[in-house]
Amino acid sequence: MNLRVQFFSHLKDVTGSDEFHAHVPEGASVADLLTVVYGQHPKLRSWDSSILVGAGVEFVDRDYLLKEGDEIALMPPVQGG
């Protein structure tokens, strides 16, 4: 499956990009996708415990099973102000 992964806020600075295109096998989870993303952007691994993941317009857990065409958003914790 081919997926579009978007980076937001500080994660854009860490990766030097606002998006990444990843290929994962059918039945892959968000955790599997993060392994691929961290392989290309190892500096993101230090953010692993706090990264929020969105699929479409909903936040999802690491065990969420990805579907073809999902647009995944990776973002740091939401901060109010």
C-alpha positions as YAML, in Angstrom:
chain: A
units: angstrom
residues:
- id: 1
  name: MET
  ca: [0.00, 0.00, 0.00]
- id: 2
  name: ASN
  ca: [1.14, 3.50, -0.70]
- id: 3
  name: LEU
  ca: [0.39, 6.08, 1.95]
- id: 4
  name: ARG
  ca: [0.90, 9.81, 2.29]
- id: 5
  name: VAL
  ca: [2.30, 10.82, 5.67]
- id: 6
  name: GLN
  ca: [2.13, 14.48, 6.63]
- id: 7
  name: PHE
  ca: [4.33, 16.09, 9.29]
- id: 8
  name: PHE
  ca: [3.08, 18.99, 11.39]
- id: 9
  name: SER
  ca: [4.60, 21.61, 13.67]
- id: 10
  name: HIS
  ca: [8.03, 20.72, 15.08]
- id: 11
  name: LEU
  ca: [8.04, 17.41, 13.21]
- id: 12
  name: LYS
  ca: [8.31, 19.35, 9.92]
- id: 13
  name: ASP
  ca: [11.46, 20.98, 11.28]
- id: 14
  name: VAL
  ca: [12.88, 17.63, 12.39]
- id: 15
  name: THR
  ca: [12.29, 15.98, 8.99]
- id: 16
  name: GLY
  ca: [12.94, 19.04, 6.84]
- id: 17
  name: SER
  ca: [9.76, 18.21, 4.93]
- id: 18
  name: ASP
  ca: [6.02, 18.46, 5.29]
- id: 19
  name: GLU
  ca: [5.24, 15.03, 3.84]
- id: 20
  name: PHE
  ca: [6.60, 11.59, 3.08]
- id: 21
  name: HIS
  ca: [5.30, 8.82, 0.85]
- id: 22
  name: ALA
  ca: [5.61, 5.37, 2.36]
- id: 23
  name: HIS
  ca: [5.00, 1.87, 1.10]
- id: 24
  name: VAL
  ca: [3.78, -0.74, 3.60]
- id: 25
  name: PRO
  ca: [2.30, -4.22, 3.06]
- id: 26
  name: GLU
  ca: [-1.44, -4.92, 3.24]
- id: 27
  name: GLY
  ca: [-2.52, -5.42, 6.85]
- id: 28
  name: ALA
  ca: [0.15, -3.06, 8.22]
- id: 29
  name: SER
  ca: [-0.56, -1.07, 11.36]
- id: 30
  name: VAL
  ca: [0.40, 2.45, 12.35]
- id: 31
  name: ALA
  ca: [3.26, 0.91, 14.37]
- id: 32
  name: ASP
  ca: [4.55, -0.77, 11.18]
- id: 33
  name: LEU
  ca: [4.30, 2.52, 9.31]
- id: 34
  name: LEU
  ca: [6.21, 4.35, 12.03]
- id: 35
  name: THR
  ca: [9.04, 1.83, 11.67]
- id: 36
  name: VAL
  ca: [9.26, 2.76, 7.97]
- id: 37
  name: VAL
  ca: [9.07, 6.48, 8.72]
- id: 38
  name: TYR
  ca: [11.77, 6.25, 11.41]
- id: 39
  name: GLY
  ca: [13.98, 4.36, 8.97]
- id: 40
  name: GLN
  ca: [13.91, 7.37, 6.65]
- id: 41
  name: HIS
  ca: [13.80, 10.04, 9.37]
- id: 42
  name: PRO
  ca: [15.68, 8.59, 12.39]
- id: 43
  name: LYS
  ca: [15.54, 11.87, 14.34]
- id: 44
  name: LEU
  ca: [11.78, 11.40, 14.70]
- id: 45
  name: ARG
  ca: [12.34, 8.34, 16.90]
- id: 46
  name: SER
  ca: [13.16, 10.61, 19.85]
- id: 47
  name: TRP
  ca: [9.59, 11.96, 19.59]
- id: 48
  name: ASP
  ca: [8.03, 8.47, 19.49]
- id: 49
  name: SER
  ca: [6.44, 8.50, 22.95]
- id: 50
  name: SER
  ca: [4.61, 11.77, 22.27]
- id: 51
  name: ILE
  ca: [3.71, 11.63, 18.57]
- id: 52
  name: LEU
  ca: [-0.01, 11.80, 17.87]
- id: 53
  name: VAL
  ca: [-1.25, 9.96, 14.77]
- id: 54
  name: GLY
  ca: [-4.27, 10.90, 12.74]
- id: 55
  name: ALA
  ca: [-5.89, 8.90, 9.95]
- id: 56
  name: GLY
  ca: [-8.18, 11.17, 8.00]
- id: 57
  name: VAL
  ca: [-9.84, 13.39, 10.59]
- id: 58
  name: GLU
  ca: [-9.55, 11.07, 13.63]
- id: 59
  name: PHE
  ca: [-6.74, 10.30, 16.04]
- id: 60
  name: VAL
  ca: [-5.82, 6.60, 15.95]
- id: 61
  name: ASP
  ca: [-3.80, 4.19, 18.08]
- id: 62
  name: ARG
  ca: [-0.64, 2.42, 17.03]
- id: 63
  name: ASP
  ca: [-2.60, -0.80, 16.41]
- id: 64
  name: TYR
  ca: [-4.91, 0.88, 13.85]
- id: 65
  name: LEU
  ca: [-4.82, -1.14, 10.61]
- id: 66
  name: LEU
  ca: [-4.02, 1.05, 7.65]
- id: 67
  name: LYS
  ca: [-6.12, 1.12, 4.50]
- id: 68
  name: GLU
  ca: [-5.10, 2.02, 0.96]
- id: 69
  name: GLY
  ca: [-5.52, 5.74, 0.49]
- id: 70
  name: ASP
  ca: [-5.30, 6.65, 4.17]
- id: 71
  name: GLU
  ca: [-3.72, 10.04, 4.72]
- id: 72
  name: ILE
  ca: [-1.73, 9.88, 7.91]
- id: 73
  name: ALA
  ca: [-0.85, 12.92, 9.99]
- id: 74
  name: LEU
  ca: [2.00, 12.87, 12.50]
- id: 75
  name: MET
  ca: [2.03, 15.68, 15.01]
- id: 76
  name: PRO
  ca: [3.47, 16.56, 18.38]
- id: 77
  name: PRO
  ca: [1.09, 16.79, 21.36]
- id: 78
  name: VAL
  ca: [-1.56, 19.45, 20.96]
- id: 79
  name: GLN
  ca: [-0.89, 22.51, 23.07]
- id: 80
  name: GLY
  ca: [-3.45, 25.03, 24.14]
- id: 81
  name: GLY
  ca: [-2.88, 28.68, 24.60]
...
